[in-house]
């Protein structure tokens, strides 16, 4: 046995390990692999993992509920509240843009009609109007005496 150990451990770092060391390494890795495979497939391990996952999910739900209660008590908005507001603002933007487009089309149509027919009676009447006068109940501004 001592010769085997001497042969196994008397090699330089530059050289490859002797065949005996390779066999020991391979058999060790194979034994470890088989034992881990057997352990990981065992019903006890799977039951423990199932319990652990259920506990992790329950803990996550408990912390989510706690944080929601804290937000409510602080009257802080939740993520759902912010998303709902964001969605409402987007809908309003869409409706406003559609209204602006409709008004722009109507204005363009009116401008085309007025430019094609020349100035209409309203344009001629506004050209003849004199400049507006100040209201009668306004007093002229004078300098105050101190």
C-alpha positions in Angstrom: 0.0 0.0 0.0 2.8 2.4 0.8 4.3 1.9 -2.7 0.9 2.7 -4.2 0.7 5.9 -2.1 4.3 6.9 -3.0 3.6 6.3 -6.7 0.4 8.3 -6.4 2.0 11.4 -4.8 5.4 11.5 -6.4 4.7 13.4 -9.6 5.6 17.0 -10.5 3.0 19.7 -11.3 4.1 19.7 -14.9 3.4 16.1 -15.5 0.0 14.4 -15.7 -1.2 12.5 -12.6 -0.4 8.8 -12.7 -3.1 6.4 -13.8 -3.9 5.4 -10.2 -4.7 8.9 -9.2 -7.1 9.2 -12.2 -8.8 6.0 -11.1 -9.2 7.3 -7.6 -10.5 10.6 -8.7 -12.9 9.0 -11.2 -14.2 6.5 -8.6 -14.6 9.3 -6.0 -16.5 11.5 -8.4 -18.7 8.6 -9.5 -19.5 7.6 -5.9 -20.3 11.3 -5.0 -22.5 11.6 -8.1 -24.4 8.5 -7.4 -25.0 9.4 -3.7 -26.1 12.9 -4.6 -28.4 11.6 -7.3 -29.9 9.1 -4.9 -30.3 11.8 -2.2 -31.9 14.4 -4.6 -34.4 11.8 -5.9 -35.4 10.6 -2.4 -38.9 11.3 -1.2 -37.7 12.9 1.9 -35.6 15.5 0.0 -38.5 16.2 -2.4 -40.9 16.6 0.5 -38.5 19.0 2.3 -38.1 21.0 -0.9 -41.9 21.2 -1.4 -42.3 22.4 2.2 -39.5 25.0 1.7 -41.1 26.3 -1.5 -44.6 26.5 0.1 -43.1 28.4 3.1 -41.2 30.8 0.8 -44.4 31.5 -1.1 -46.4 32.0 2.1 -43.7 34.4 3.4 -43.8 36.4 0.2 -47.5 36.7 0.3 -47.4 37.7 4.0 -44.8 40.4 3.3 -46.8 41.7 0.3 -50.0 41.9 2.5 -48.0 43.7 5.2 -46.6 46.2 2.7 -50.0 46.8 1.2 -51.4 47.5 4.7 -48.5 49.9 5.4 -49.2 51.7 2.1 -52.9 52.0 2.9 -52.2 53.3 6.4 -49.8 55.9 5.0 -52.2 56.7 2.2 -49.5 56.1 -0.3 -50.4 54.9 -3.8 -49.8 51.3 -4.7 -48.4 50.1 -8.0 -51.9 49.3 -9.3 -53.1 52.8 -8.4 -50.2 54.4 -10.4 -50.8 52.1 -13.3 -54.5 52.9 -13.4 -53.7 56.7 -13.3 -51.2 56.2 -16.1 -53.7 54.3 -18.2 -56.4 57.0 -17.6 -54.0 59.7 -18.7 -53.1 57.8 -21.8 -56.8 57.5 -22.7 -57.3 61.2 -22.1 -54.3 62.0 -24.3 -55.7 59.9 -27.1 -59.2 61.5 -26.9 -57.7 65.0 -26.8 -55.5 64.3 -29.8 -58.5 63.0 -31.7 -60.5 66.1 -30.9 -57.5 68.4 -31.9 -57.3 66.5 -35.2 -61.0 66.9 -35.8 -60.9 70.6 -35.0 -57.8 71.1 -37.2 -59.7 69.5 -40.1 -62.7 71.7 -39.5 -60.6 74.8 -39.4 -58.8 73.8 -42.6 -62.1 73.3 -44.3 -63.4 76.6 -43.1 -60.2 78.4 -44.2 -60.4 76.8 -47.6 -64.1 77.8 -48.1 -63.4 81.4 -47.0 -60.3 81.8 -49.1 -62.1 80.3 -52.2 -65.2 82.6 -51.9 -63.3 85.8 -50.9 -64.0 87.8 -47.8 -67.5 87.2 -46.6 -70.0 89.6 -45.0 -68.5 89.0 -41.5 -65.0 89.9 -42.7 -66.3 93.1 -44.5 -68.3 94.1 -41.4 -65.3 93.6 -39.1 -63.2 95.8 -41.4 -65.7 98.7 -41.1 -65.9 98.6 -37.3 -64.2 101.4 -35.5 -61.7 100.6 -32.7 -63.4 99.9 -29.3 -63.7 102.8 -26.8 -62.9 102.4 -23.1 -65.8 101.7 -20.8 -67.7 104.7 -19.4 -67.4 103.8 -15.8 -63.5 103.8 -15.9 -61.8 106.9 -14.5 -58.9 108.4 -16.2 -55.6 107.7 -14.4 -54.2 110.6 -12.5 -51.2 111.0 -10.3 -51.9 110.7 -6.6 -50.9 113.4 -4.2 -48.9 112.2 -1.3 
